[in-house]
């Protein structure tokens, strides 16, 4: 059984099952989600790869920032607005965006959403 409260280090384990729906449900029941409209959990953390699951209430946002490496944001549920400068893309369930570490970006939840962020090794 995997302890979802502690990130997996892929170097130490060759195979790990992640129940994203169940983890998302836990995130939505947490105090941060109720208080500030967002909650997240690091699922995998290593030099080569990081995965973070984020639960976002409608209207919550992540201010513009840079990722520590190339990244992919996958919308598992809901809809988000992914922004970079003046450009904004709406991403619905089962859509994703891939971007480089040097791209300043932010996002806003247009609906209650569950987003999986996958970040590659630092550039």
C-alpha positions in Angstrom: 0.0 0.0 0.0 1.3 3.4 -0.9 1.4 6.2 1.6 0.0 9.1 -0.5 1.1 11.7 2.1 4.7 11.1 1.3 6.1 11.6 -2.2 7.5 8.6 -4.0 11.2 8.6 -4.9 11.4 6.7 -8.2 15.0 5.8 -7.6 13.9 3.7 -4.6 10.9 2.1 -6.1 10.6 0.7 -9.6 6.8 0.7 -9.7 4.2 2.7 -7.8 0.4 2.8 -8.2 -1.2 6.2 -7.8 -5.0 6.4 -7.2 -5.4 10.0 -8.5 -9.2 10.1 -8.0 -8.9 9.0 -4.4 -6.1 11.4 -3.7 -8.1 14.2 -5.4 -11.0 13.5 -3.1 -8.7 13.7 -0.1 -7.4 17.1 -1.3 -10.9 18.5 -1.7 -11.7 17.5 1.9 -8.6 19.2 3.3 -8.6 22.5 5.2 -6.5 24.4 2.6 -9.1 23.6 0.0 -11.9 24.9 2.2 -10.0 28.0 3.3 -8.1 29.2 0.2 -9.7 27.2 -2.6 -6.7 25.0 -3.5 -4.8 22.1 -2.1 -2.0 20.0 -3.6 0.2 17.0 -2.8 3.6 16.0 -4.2 3.2 12.5 -5.5 6.7 11.9 -6.9 9.8 13.9 -6.1 13.3 13.3 -7.5 16.0 15.2 -9.4 14.7 13.7 -12.7 10.9 13.9 -12.2 8.3 15.5 -10.0 4.5 15.0 -10.0 2.0 17.2 -8.1 -1.7 16.8 -8.0 -3.7 20.0 -7.4 -7.4 20.4 -6.5 -8.6 23.9 -7.3 -12.0 25.6 -6.5 -13.6 27.7 -9.2 -11.8 31.1 -9.2 -8.7 30.0 -7.4 -5.4 30.7 -9.1 -1.7 30.3 -9.2 0.1 33.5 -9.8 2.6 33.7 -12.7 5.8 31.9 -12.0 8.5 29.7 -13.6 8.7 25.9 -13.3 12.1 24.4 -12.2 12.1 22.3 -15.4 10.1 21.5 -18.5 6.5 20.7 -17.5 3.2 19.3 -18.5 -0.2 20.3 -16.9 -3.0 17.8 -17.5 -6.5 18.7 -16.5 -8.1 15.5 -15.1 -11.4 17.2 -14.1 -12.9 20.6 -14.7 -11.5 23.5 -16.7 -8.6 25.9 -16.2 -7.3 29.0 -17.9 -3.5 28.7 -18.5 -1.9 32.0 -19.0 1.5 33.2 -20.2 1.9 37.0 -20.6 -1.0 38.1 -22.8 -1.8 34.6 -24.0 -4.5 32.5 -22.3 -5.6 29.0 -23.2 -8.7 27.3 -21.8 -8.0 23.7 -21.0 -10.9 21.3 -20.3 -10.9 17.8 -18.8 -8.4 15.5 -20.6 -6.5 18.4 -22.2 -3.0 19.4 -21.4 -0.3 21.9 -22.1 3.4 21.3 -22.3 5.8 24.2 -21.6 9.5 25.0 -21.0 11.0 26.1 -17.7 11.7 29.6 -19.0 8.0 30.3 -19.7 6.4 32.4 -17.0 2.9 31.1 -16.5 0.0 31.0 -14.2 -3.4 29.4 -14.1 -7.0 30.0 -12.9 -9.7 27.5 -12.2 -12.8 28.2 -14.4 -14.6 25.3 -12.7 -13.7 23.1 -9.7 -10.7 21.3 -11.2 -8.1 18.5 -10.6 -4.8 19.1 -12.4 -1.8 16.8 -12.6 1.5 18.7 -13.0 4.5 16.7 -14.2 7.9 18.5 -14.0 11.0 17.1 -15.7 14.5 17.5 -14.3 16.0 20.9 -13.8 17.4 22.5 -16.9 
